[in-house]
Amino acid sequence: MEHIVTVQDAVTAFADFMEPTAAELDAIEREMPVILADVELLNAHIVTLDRTPTELDNRRIRRARRRALAARVALLNPTVGVILPGGAA
């Protein structure tokens, strides 16, 4: 007869190492506007899955797409809107 052994000790032994680091949490926080904009875009598309999109639905999708794109641009180019010293524009 073989004994059945739980693997909880093996699984929970690394529990401290499975938590996200401070750097990973900061990265998630920086990407949160992009994530939320993508969720909004998905919601706009989900509404139109079972029906023909109306003009209002099309506007909602376009608006959500623009917000998602703007959030990505802001994430990739954090210097937009920052005025640098030197006066060259």
C-alpha positions in Angstrom: 0.0 0.0 0.0 1.4 3.4 -1.0 0.8 6.4 1.3 -0.7 9.4 -0.2 1.3 12.5 0.8 0.1 16.1 0.5 2.2 18.5 -1.5 1.1 21.5 0.5 4.5 21.9 2.1 6.2 21.9 -1.3 3.6 24.3 -2.7 3.5 26.8 0.2 7.3 26.7 0.7 7.7 29.2 -2.1 4.7 31.4 -1.2 6.9 34.3 -0.3 8.7 34.2 -3.6 5.5 34.1 -5.6 4.4 37.5 -4.5 5.0 40.3 -6.9 7.9 42.5 -6.2 7.6 46.3 -5.6 9.0 46.9 -9.1 6.4 44.6 -10.7 3.6 46.3 -8.7 4.9 49.7 -9.9 4.9 48.5 -13.5 1.3 47.3 -13.2 0.4 50.7 -11.7 2.0 52.5 -14.6 0.1 50.2 -17.1 -3.3 50.5 -15.3 -4.6 53.3 -17.6 -3.9 51.1 -20.6 -5.5 48.1 -19.0 -8.6 50.1 -18.1 -8.9 51.6 -21.6 -8.6 48.1 -23.1 -11.4 46.9 -20.8 -13.6 49.8 -21.9 -12.9 49.0 -25.5 -13.8 45.3 -25.0 -17.0 46.3 -23.2 -17.9 48.4 -26.1 -17.4 45.5 -28.5 -19.2 43.0 -26.3 -22.3 45.2 -26.3 -22.5 44.8 -30.1 -21.9 41.1 -30.3 -25.5 40.0 -30.5 -27.0 42.8 -32.5 -26.2 45.2 -35.3 -24.2 48.1 -34.0 -26.1 51.4 -33.9 -24.6 54.8 -34.6 -24.2 55.3 -30.8 -22.5 51.9 -30.5 -20.1 52.9 -33.3 -19.3 56.2 -31.6 -18.7 54.4 -28.3 -16.3 51.9 -30.0 -14.4 54.8 -31.7 -14.2 56.8 -28.5 -12.9 53.7 -26.6 -10.4 52.9 -29.3 -9.1 56.5 -29.2 -8.8 56.3 -25.4 -6.9 53.0 -25.6 -4.5 54.4 -28.2 -4.0 57.6 -26.2 -3.3 55.6 -23.0 -0.7 53.5 -24.9 0.9 56.7 -26.3 1.0 58.2 -22.9 2.6 55.0 -21.5 5.3 54.9 -24.2 6.0 58.6 -24.3 5.8 60.0 -20.8 7.4 63.3 -21.8 4.4 64.5 -23.8 3.2 67.7 -22.3 6.4 68.3 -20.3 8.0 71.6 -21.0 11.8 71.3 -21.1 14.1 74.1 -20.2 15.9 75.9 -23.0 13.0 77.5 -24.8 13.3 75.5 -28.0 9.9 74.4 -29.1 
